[in-house]
């Protein structure tokens, strides 16, 4: 194997529009794992939202890893051991809550296998539910219902509004946490310094690999750092322009088995 670590964003990258891994892409990843590659699923999703794909790809049998919450948690999927975790500062959570209330934006968190929010009918909250296959639970007060020491909150709204909200929140709390869009309508609210690249660096060191041993795939703003980190950073054809501009290679889209196409090109043709 030319690359012993394969880091994959999920939505818009590994999965198609139905949020499924196609048989062709699964076959390519199973082959790579059998040939010694570690699959690393790196997503903004909560851990529970990544689990079905991790199990579908059988990464527990091949020393695979899950980086959830944009790298806020790292889990060894074989042992289920949590290798790393970071949390939002408690003093910023009321600020985020009050900002969302004032602006009328939906804010959501996670509790075990559920998404919790005061705005369950928001169309973007429903999209987060669909993506993660998690039920939505309406709560009267999100602050009182959040899990203790949350790793991430998510704010949602129309794309044009979220650009402004991202800027405003960065001004208000940017010295204490990170604020960025993972999709035009999603703002990730995470601990300071947490992104996919930093967590991948931690993981690679733990498993004795270098960044040159890794190929990474992504399509969104939150994938930029890991594509720059990897020995080869691959953007999907459907990636946002900023990601395509920074990638080492642009593969086919997530609807055309772009992950499988690039794995064949870089992991196998390079060995021939």
C-alpha positions in Angstrom: 0.0 0.0 0.0 1.4 3.4 -1.0 -0.6 5.0 1.8 -1.1 3.3 5.1 -3.7 5.8 6.5 -6.8 6.9 4.6 -8.6 9.8 6.2 -12.2 10.4 5.0 -14.7 13.1 5.5 -18.2 11.6 5.3 -20.9 13.9 4.0 -20.3 14.9 0.4 -17.2 12.8 0.3 -17.5 9.2 1.4 -21.3 9.0 1.2 -23.6 9.8 -1.6 -26.8 12.0 -1.5 -28.6 9.2 0.4 -25.8 9.3 3.0 -24.7 5.8 2.0 -21.4 4.3 1.0 -21.9 2.7 -2.4 -20.8 -0.9 -3.0 -18.0 0.2 -5.3 -16.5 2.6 -2.7 -17.0 0.0 0.1 -15.2 -2.6 -2.0 -12.2 -0.3 -2.5 -11.9 0.5 1.2 -12.3 -3.1 2.2 -9.5 -4.0 -0.2 -7.3 -1.2 1.2 -7.9 -2.4 4.8 -7.1 -6.0 3.9 -3.8 -4.7 2.4 -2.9 -2.9 5.7 -4.4 0.5 5.5 -6.0 2.2 8.6 -9.3 3.8 7.7 -9.9 7.0 9.7 -13.4 8.5 9.5 -13.0 12.2 10.2 -16.3 14.1 10.5 -18.1 16.9 12.2 -20.8 14.3 13.1 -21.2 13.1 16.7 -19.7 9.7 17.4 -23.1 8.0 17.3 -23.7 9.5 13.9 -20.5 8.0 12.5 -21.0 4.5 14.0 -23.3 3.0 11.3 -20.7 3.8 8.6 -17.8 2.6 10.7 -19.6 -0.7 11.3 -20.6 -1.0 7.6 -16.9 -0.7 6.6 -15.9 -3.1 9.4 -13.1 -0.8 10.5 -13.2 -2.4 14.0 -11.7 -5.5 12.4 -8.8 -3.6 10.7 -7.6 -1.2 13.3 -9.7 1.7 12.1 -10.4 5.0 14.0 -13.2 7.5 14.3 -12.6 11.3 14.7 -15.9 12.8 15.6 -16.9 16.4 16.3 -14.3 17.6 13.8 -11.6 15.9 15.8 -12.9 16.8 19.2 -12.9 13.1 20.0 -10.7 10.2 18.8 -12.0 6.7 19.3 -10.2 3.4 18.5 -13.1 1.6 16.9 -11.7 -1.9 17.6 -11.5 -1.4 21.4 -13.9 1.6 21.6 -11.2 3.3 23.7 -11.4 7.1 23.7 -7.9 8.2 22.8 -8.6 12.0 23.0 -11.4 14.3 24.0 -11.8 18.0 24.3 -14.8 20.1 25.5 -16.2 23.6 25.1 -15.5 26.0 28.0 -18.5 26.2 30.2 -18.5 30.0 30.2 -19.1 30.3 26.5 -22.1 28.1 26.3 -24.6 30.6 27.7 -23.2 33.2 25.3 -23.8 31.0 22.3 -27.3 30.2 23.6 -28.2 33.8 24.1 -26.9 34.8 20.7 -28.9 32.1 18.9 -32.1 33.1 20.9 -31.6 36.8 20.0 -31.1 36.1 16.3 -33.8 33.4 16.0 -31.3 30.8 14.9 -31.6 27.1 15.8 -29.0 25.8 18.2 -28.6 22.1 18.9 -26.6 19.7 21.0 -26.4 16.0 21.5 -27.4 13.7 24.3 -26.5 10.0 23.9 -28.3 9.0 20.7 -30.5 12.1 20.4 -30.2 15.6 18.9 -31.7 18.1 21.4 -32.9 21.5 20.5 -35.6 24.0 21.2 -36.4 24.3 17.5 -37.1 20.7 16.3 -39.0 21.9 13.2 -36.1 23.9 11.8 -35.3 22.4 8.4 -31.6 22.4 9.0 -32.0 20.7 12.4 -34.0 18.0 10.4 -31.1 17.8 8.0 -28.7 17.1 10.8 -31.1 14.4 12.0 -31.2 12.8 8.6 -27.4 12.9 8.2 -26.7 11.3 11.5 -29.8 9.0 11.7 -30.5 10.5 15.1 -33.9 11.3 16.6 -34.7 14.9 17.5 -35.9 15.6 21.0 -37.5 19.0 21.8 -36.5 20.6 25.0 -37.8 23.7 26.7 -34.4 24.9 27.8 -31.3 23.7 25.9 -28.9 25.0 28.5 -30.5 22.7 31.2 -30.7 19.7 28.9 -27.2 19.5 27.4 -24.9 16.7 28.2 -22.2 17.7 30.7 -19.0 19.1 29.1 -20.2 19.0 25.5 -17.6 18.7 22.7 -19.7 20.6 20.1 -22.8 22.6 19.5 -24.2 23.3 16.1 -26.0 26.5 15.0 -28.1 26.4 11.8 -29.7 28.9 9.5 -29.8 30.1 5.9 -26.4 30.3 4.2 -26.5 34.1 3.7 -27.2 34.6 7.4 -24.6 32.1 8.6 -21.8 34.0 6.9 -22.6 37.0 9.1 -23.2 34.9 12.2 -19.8 33.2 11.8 -18.1 36.6 11.7 -20.0 37.9 14.7 -19.4 34.9 16.8 -15.7 34.8 16.0 -15.6 38.4 17.3 -17.5 37.6 20.5 -16.0 34.2 21.5 -13.2 33.6 19.0 -10.5 34.0 21.7 -12.0 31.1 23.7 -13.3 28.7 21.1 -13.4 28.0 17.4 -16.3 29.0 15.1 -16.5 27.8 11.5 -18.9 26.6 8.8 -18.8 22.9 7.9 -21.6 23.6 5.4 -23.2 26.8 4.2 -26.0 26.4 6.7 -24.1 24.8 9.6 -21.8 26.6 12.1 -19.6 24.3 14.1 -19.0 25.6 17.7 -16.1 23.7 19.1 -13.2 23.9 21.5 -10.2 26.1 20.6 -7.7 24.5 18.4 -9.8 21.6 17.4 -9.8 20.7 13.8 -9.3 17.5 11.8 -5.6 18.2 11.1 -4.6 18.6 14.7 -6.4 15.4 15.7 -5.0 13.5 12.8 -1.5 14.6 13.9 -2.2 13.2 17.3 -3.5 9.9 16.0 -0.7 9.4 13.5 1.9 9.8 16.2 0.0 7.3 18.3 0.0 4.7 15.6 3.6 5.4 14.4 2.8 6.9 11.0 3.8 10.2 9.4 1.7 12.7 7.4 3.4 11.4 4.3 1.8 8.0 5.0 -1.7 9.5 4.8 -4.1 10.3 1.9 -7.1 12.4 2.9 -10.4 13.1 1.2 -12.8 16.0 1.7 -15.3 18.5 0.2 -16.0 21.1 2.8 -14.4 24.1 4.6 -13.6 22.0 7.6 -11.6 19.5 5.5 -9.1 22.0 4.3 -6.7 21.6 7.2 -6.5 17.8 6.8 -6.1 18.0 3.0 -3.1 20.3 3.5 -1.7 18.0 6.2 -1.8 14.8 4.2 0.8 13.4 1.9 -1.9 13.7 -0.7 -5.0 15.8 -0.2 -7.9 14.8 -2.5 -10.9 17.1 -3.1 -14.1 15.7 -4.5 -15.4 17.2 -7.8 -18.3 18.5 -5.8 -16.1 20.2 -3.2 -16.4 23.9 -2.5 -14.0 26.0 -4.7 -11.6 26.8 -1.8 -11.1 23.1 -1.2 -10.6 22.3 -4.8 -8.1 25.1 -5.1 -5.9 23.7 -2.3 -6.1 20.0 -3.1 -3.3 18.0 -4.6 -5.8 16.2 -6.8 -9.5 16.5 -7.7 -11.3 13.2 -8.0 -14.7 12.3 -9.3 -17.7 13.4 -7.2 -19.2 11.6 -4.3 -22.0 10.4 -6.6 -19.4 8.9 -9.0 -17.4 6.8 -6.5 -14.7 9.5 -6.4 -13.1 7.9 -3.3 -12.7 4.6 -5.0 -11.3 6.2 -8.1 -8.6 8.0 -6.2 -7.7 5.0 -4.0 -7.0 3.0 -7.1 -4.9 5.8 -8.6 -2.8 6.7 -5.5 -2.8 3.5 -3.5 -2.4 0.9 -6.2 -1.2 2.4 -9.5 1.7 3.9 -7.5 2.7 0.4 -6.5 2.7 -0.9 -10.1 
